[in-house]
Amino acid sequence: MGEIIVSMKNICKSFPGVKALDSVDFELRSGEVLALLGENGAGKSTLMKVLSGVYTRDEGSLSIFGKEYGDLTPKQAQEAGVAIIHQELNMCRHLTVTENMFLGRERRGRISLDNSSMEQEAKRILDDLKIDISPNQIVGELPVSKQQMVEIAKALSINAKILIMDEPTSSLTAREIEDLFRIIKKLRSEGKGIVYISHRLEELQHIVDRVTIMRDGQYITSMNFADTTMDQIIAHMVGREIKEKFPRVECEKGKKIFEVKNLNAGRMVRDVNFSAYEGEIVGFAGLMGAGRTETTRAIFGVDPKESGEIYVDGREVKINCPMDAIKNGVVLAPEDRKKDGLCTKLSIRHNLALPNLDIVCNKLGVVNSGEEKKLCDKAVVDLKIKTPNVEIDSGNLSGGNQQKVVVGKWLARDSRVVIFDEPTRGIDVGAKVEIYHLMNDLKKQGIAVVFVSSEMPEVMGIADRIIVMCDGRITGEVMARETTQNEILTLATTFEDKKIGKSEGGNEEHE
C-alpha cells in the first residue's frame, strides 16, 4: 500500500430530518482494497457520493491526490480520477458497449464521430482486463455480470485511479465473482485505490487489505483486515455482539396451509409441485436462472400460468393477477424491491397504506386517518424501521429499511402465505438477523413462509425444508438439518427431472 490518495476530515451531511454523516473521517491509499462496512443507513453510500461529487458536504475538508476541493462536482471528481460503480448499474441499455464507455466524451473526427478510434480503445481495455465482450455488443443484451464488467472498463477508460464499488457481487454467480476478484487484484497491483462496499462479509478475505467501519452516520474505526476477526467486524458494525447468525425457532409442524400442483409458466417453471405447512419455513435453493423467482411470480399472478392448481387451507384458489393472490391470503415480497415492491417517490405511510385501503378506508372510501396511523405505527415498531417519521420518502431509506416496508405492508393483512424472494439481498448483517426473526415470528403464528435465497448458508440456516430447482424444475427436496452444501449443489446442477424422494413434509403423493 502506498501514499494517501483520498483524505476526508470531519465530513457532515444532513437531509431533512436526518443527519446522514456526522464528522466522518476517511482515508484511502494507492494500491489497496479498502472495505467500507456498516449497517444499512450507516452513511457509507452518502460518504462515497460526497467523494464522487454527487452530494455536496455541509462541513469538513476533502483532498484527492493532495489537492483540496471545495464544492466538488461530478465532473471535477471524474477529472480527479474518481469513478463510482453503483449497485443499480447506470447503463444505456440500447447503446453498444463502446457507446456506453464513451458516453458524454465522444471522440470526434473532422466531420463525424471517430467510431473506429473509440472501438479500438474499448477493445484494448476489455482485452487488458480479459473480459470476453465485443465492443459492438448492445449492453441490454448482456447479463448483469457482463454489464458490471463494462462499468469497470468504462471507469478505466476515463483513467480512473480511485474506484468505488457498491455491492458489486449482489447479482453475480460464484464464477463471475471470481472474475471480478481477478480484475480487482489486477487493478490493485497497478496502484489503483479501490473502495469496496459489500454486505457479503465472507468475500472480504479474498481481496481486502483494510476495513473502515461506520455506524449511524459516524466513523467507528479502521484496521488491517489481517489483524481482526469477523466477529469483531460485526460487533463494530452493529454496536453489539450478534450471538447467532441464523436464529432458528422450533415449532410443532401443523396442518398443510399451502400447496402448488403441476404449475407451468413459460420455459422456467415446469411441472412444479410443493407444499408448505404450519410451523415450518420452506426454502428454495438453486443457481441463478433455475426458475425460483419465476415460480414465485407465477404463484402471485404477476406472470401468466399455462396450467396448475394452487390450494390455500385445502381450498383451491384461482390466481390470475396479484389482487387475486392478495385476496386469497398469498403475498409476495419481490426480489427487486425498488422496481416491484415499493413506490420509491411516495412516503412510507403511503407505501404501507396503499395495498391496505380496504382496511383503512370507511364504507364511503374515505381514508380513516386514525386507522392508517395505527397501521403505520405498528409496522414501524414491529419491524424496527429506522425513520424519523412515516412521511419520509421510501426511496430515501436504506436497503434494509426498504425491505422492512415491503414486508410491513403485508403484515397488516390476514395473510396465510408469505413468500420472500431474496429477502436479505443487499442488506447488512444486523438487518438480516431482524428479517430472520420476522420470518420466525410468522412461522410461530402458523403462517406458511416460503423464501428464495441464493446464499446457501442462509437457506440451510433458516429453512426447515429445502426445495432445490434446476432449469425450471424441482430436482430435489431435503431437510435442512440432514443435508450438506454439496448435496444441494449437486441437485442444483442436475439438468433433468428427478422424482422427489420421501421426506417429511413432502408432496401429497409421497406423504
N, C-alpha and C positions, 0 to 999 in steps of 0.2 A: 504494500500500500504506500502511496506517495503523498504528495502535498495536499493540503486542504483546498478543494476547488469550489466548495459552497460553504458559506458561513451565514447563519441566520441567528440573530440575537433578539431576545425579548419580543418575539412576534405576537401581536394581538390582532384578533379579527372578530367582530361581532356582527350578528344578523338580528333582525327584530325578535326580541325575546330570548335570544341565545348568544352566549359568549363562546364561539367555536374554538378560539385559540387564546390562551391566557399566558402570556410571557414565555413563549416556547423558544428553546434553543435547539439548533440543528447543525450538524456538520457532515460533509461528505468529502471523501478523499479520492484521488485518482487511483485507478486500478483496484477498486474494491466493490464488492456487492454488499450493500447495507440493507438489511431488512428493517422496514419501518412497521412496527407492530402496535396493536391496540385493539380494543373492542370497537364495534360499530359505534360511531358517534364520538370517538376519541379525538378526532381532528386530523387524522392522517391525510385524507384527501384534500381537506381545506388547506393544510400546510403546503402540500405539493402544488395546489392551484395558485397559491401565492408565489411559489418559486417559478412556476411556468407563466406567470403574468395574467392568469385568468381572473384572480382576485387581487385587489389592492389591499395592502395591510393597513390597519388603523395606527399601529405603533410598531417600533422595532427597526432594526437595520438588516440589510441584505447585501452580501457581496458574492460575486461569481468570478472566479479566477482573479481574486484580489481587487476587482473593480466594484465600487459601491454603486448601488442602484436605488433611485427614489421610487417613484410610481412606475414599476416595471410593467411594460405592456407585453402581450404575447409575441409580438414581432421582435421586441428587444430581447426577450428570453430566447427565442429561436436563434437570433443572431449571436447571442452569447454561448450557444451550444446546448441549450436545454430542449429536450423533447419528451413529451408525455404520451404514453400509450394507455388509453383509458380502458376500463373494464368493458364498457359498451363501445365497440370499435366505431371510429368516425370515418367510415369509408363511403365513397360514392359508388354504390353497387353497380350502376350501369356503365361505369367507365372502366378502362383497362388498368392493369397493374401499373404500367408506365404513367398513364394519365393521373392516377391517384398519387403516385410518388412525386410528380412534378406540379401538382395542382397549386395554382397561385404563384408559381415561379417558373413558368414555362420558358424554355429556350426558344429564341426567335432567330429565324434566318433573315435573309434580305427581304423576302416577300411574305412568307408564312412561317408557321412554327417549324422548328428543326426537330421533327419527329424522330428521324434517324439517330441523331445525337442523343436524344433522351432515351430511346430504346437501348442503345448501346450501353449507356451509363447504368440504366436499370438492370440490364443483363449482367454487367460486371459486378454490381453489388450483390445480386441474387446468387451468382456463381461463387463469389467470395464467401458468402455465408452457407454455401452448399444447400441452397433452397431450390428444389426442383419445381419451379413455376415459370411459365412463359411470360415475358413482359407484355405480350399482346392478349393475355387471358383476361376475360371480363371478371372483375372482382366478385360480383354477385354469384358467379358460378363456382366459386371456390368454397371449400368448407371453412368453418370459423377458424380452425387451426392455421390454415394457409393465409387467411386474411390477417391474422395476427403477425405472421412472419412478414407479410407485406408492410405492415405498420412499422416493424423494426427496420426493414430495408428503407422505408421512407425516412425514418429518423436518421439513418446513416447517410442518406443522400443529401441531407442538409448539413452534414458534417457535425452531427450531434456528439458532444463529448460527455453529456450528462443525460442518462436515460432513466425515466421514471416509468416503472411497470406496475400497473394497478390490477391486482388479481389476474395475472396473465395466464394461469393454468385452469381457470374455473370451468372452461368448456373443452379441455383437451383430454385426449386419451393418454395412457401411460407412455406409448411410443412417441407421441407428439410432445409430451413433456420432456422426454429425453432429448429430442431435437432442440427444444427451446433451451434446455440447460447447456447443451453443447455450444449454442450460439452465445449465451450469456458468458460462459467461460472464455470464449474466444474474444469477446469484447473487453472483458476484464483484463486479459493478457495484453491487449492493445492500449491499456492505460485509461480506459473509459470508466467513469463512475456510474454505478447503477443503483438506483433506489428500488427495492423490491417489496411491494405491499402484497401480503397474502395472509389468508386465514388458515391455509393448509400448513400447519407448523411442521409436519413431518418432512416437508420439502426442504426446509432450511439447511439441514445437514449436508446437502449435496452441493450448495453453491454459495452460502452466506459466509462473510468474514466477520461482520459486526452486526449488532442489533441496536436499534433505538426504540424505546417503548414510550408510548403516550397513553394517558388516561384522562378522560373528562376534559379534553382540551388543554391539558398540561403535559409538559415534558417530565418523564419519570426517571429514566436512566438510560445510559448507553454502556455496552460491554462487548468484549470479544466473544463471538459465538462459542469458541472452543473453551472458554473459561466459565461457561454457565450450563445449566441443565434445563430441560424442557419444563419441569415443574416450577423452577424459579422464574422462567419467562412468563408462564401462565399466571403465576401469583402476582408478578408486577403488572401484567395487563389488566387483571380483574380486581386487584386490590385485596384478594383473599385467595386462600388455597382451595382449589377445586378437588375435593376428595375422590369424586367418582366421575370419570369422563363420560361414561354411558350408564346413567342411572336406570335401573330396571326394577319394576314392581311386579310382584307375583299376584295374580288374580286367578280365581277359580274359573275354568272355562265353562261358559254357559251355552245358551242356545245359538243356533245359526241365525245371524242377522241378515247377511248379505250373500247373494250367490249370482254368479255370472255363468251362463251356459252357452257354449258354441258361438262365442262372439267373433264376428268377422267384420273388418272395416279396412278396406284398402289392402295394400301389399304387406303392411307392417303389423296387422292384427289378424292372425289366422287361427281360428278354432280355439279361442281362449276360454278355459274353464277354471274357475276357482271359487272358494267360499271364504267368508270371514265370520268369526264367532265373537260373542261377548267375552270379555276378559282376555283378549289377545290382540297383538299388533302384527299385521301381516306385511312383510317387507318384500318389495320387488327388486331383484338384482339382475345385472346383465351389463353388457358393454354398450357403448353409445351406438345407437342405431338398432338396438334389439327390439324396439317396439313398445317399450314400457310407457313412455309419455303418450304415444298414440293410443294405447289401451285406455289410459285414464281419460283422454279427450273423447274417445268413443263412448265410454260409460257415461260421462257427464253430458253428452249430447252436443258437444262442440263440433265433432266430425260425424258425418252420416254413417250409420251402420248398414252393412249389407244383410246381416242376419244376426240372430242371437236373442237370448232371453235374460232379463235381469229381475231378480227377486229381492224384496226388502221385507223382512219379518215373515217370510213364507208366502208373500203375495207378489204376483208378477206385476211389474210396473212398466209402463210404456214411456221411454225417454227419447224424444226426438229433438229436444233442444235443452239448454241449461235450465230454463224455467221449469220444465217437466221434472228434471232431476231435483231441483231445489224443493219443489212442492212435495216430492216423494221422499224427502229427507236425505238425499245424496248430494254432498257438496265437495268442491274441489279447490284446493289452494294450488294454483298452477305453477309450472316451472319458471316461467318468465313473469315475475310478479309485477314489474313495471309495465309490461306490454299488456298482459292479460288479467292481472289481479287487482290493479289499482287505477284510479283516475288521479294521476300524479299532480294535476293542476287544481284539484279540489282538496278541501281540508280533510283532516282526519275524521271530523264529525260527519261530513257528507259521505265519505267512503264507508264508514260504519253504518250509516243510516240508509243509504241507497237501496241495498238489497233487502232491507227490513221495513220498507214503507208500509207494508200491510200490518206491521206490528206497532209502528209509531204514529200511524195516522188514525183519525177517528172515522166514523161511518161516512162523513162528508168528504173524506180525502184530505182533510187539513192536518198538518203535522202537529202532534201534541208535543210541544217543546219539553214538557216535563218527562214524558216517556223517552224522548230522544236523548235527553241529558242523562237519564238513568242508564240507558243502554250504553252510551259512550263512556260514562264514568266507570261503569262496571268493567268494560273491556280494557280501559287504561290501567285500572288497579289489578285486575286478574292477570293480565299479560305483562304487567310492568313495562308498559310503553313509555319510553323516555321522551317527554314533550312538556313544554311549559303550559300548553293548553291544547284543546282539541281543534282550535281554529287554524293551527299551523298547516300549511300545505303538505300533503303526504309525500310529495316529491322531495321535500327538504329533509326528510327523516333519513337516518342511516339504514343500511340494508336490512339489518336485524329487526329494527323497529317497523320498517315497511312490511316485513313478513308477518309480524305480530298483528298489524292492522288487517292484512289479508285474512288471517285466521280469525281475528276478533269479530269480523262482520258475520261469520257463520255461527259463532257460538251463541248468539242471541236467539237462534232458531232451535227448534226441537229436532236437530239433525240426528239421523240414525247411523249414517256412514260418512266419515270424513276422510277424504283422500288427499294426501300430501305428495306433491311431485317435487322432488329435490328441495325439501323444506329448509335445509341449512346451507344451501349453496351461497357463497359469498358473505356469510355472516361469521362473527367471531366466536371463539370457544365458549365464552360466557353466555352469549345469546343462544348458541347451540344447545347448551345444557337446559336453558329455560324452555326451548322448543321441545326437548325430550321430556321434560317434566309435564308440559302441556299435553303431549301425546299420552303419557302415562295417566294423567288425570282423566282424559277422555276414556281411556281403557277401563279405569276404575268405575266410571259412570255407566259402563255397559254399552258404550258406543263403539261400533266397528271402526277400527283405524287401519287404513291401508296407506303405505308410503313407498315411494320410489326413491332410491338413492344410488349414486354412482360410487359412493365411498364404502368399500367392503367392510371395514371395521365398524362403521356406523350401522349398517344393516345387521351385522352379526351381534352388535352390542345392544340394539334397541328392539329388534323384531323378535317375536316368539317363533314365528314360522316364516320361512323364506321361499318365495316362488322365483325361479330363475327363468329368464327369457333369452332366446337367441333367434334372430332372423324372423321376428314376428310371431314366434310360437313359444309356448311353455315347454321347456326341456327338462325341468326337474322341480321337485319340492322337497325341502329338508327342514328339520327342526334346527333352530339357530344354535342350540347348546350341544347338538350332536354332530355338527358339521365342521368343515375346515375351509379356509380360503381356497385351497387347491381344488376341493370338491366343487365349490361354487364356480370357480373359474373354468373347470372342465365342462360343467353343464352350460356355462355361458358361451362356450365356443363349440358347442355341439350343433352343427347345422343340419339337424334332422328332427323329426317329430318323435319324441320318446313318450312311452307310457309313464305316467306318474305312479310311482310305487306307493305302497301303503304307508301312510304317515298320519300322525294324529292331526285331526282337523283337515284331512284331505278332501278331495272332491266327492260328490254324492255317491258315484258308482264304486268308490273304493272304501266307503265307510262301513 
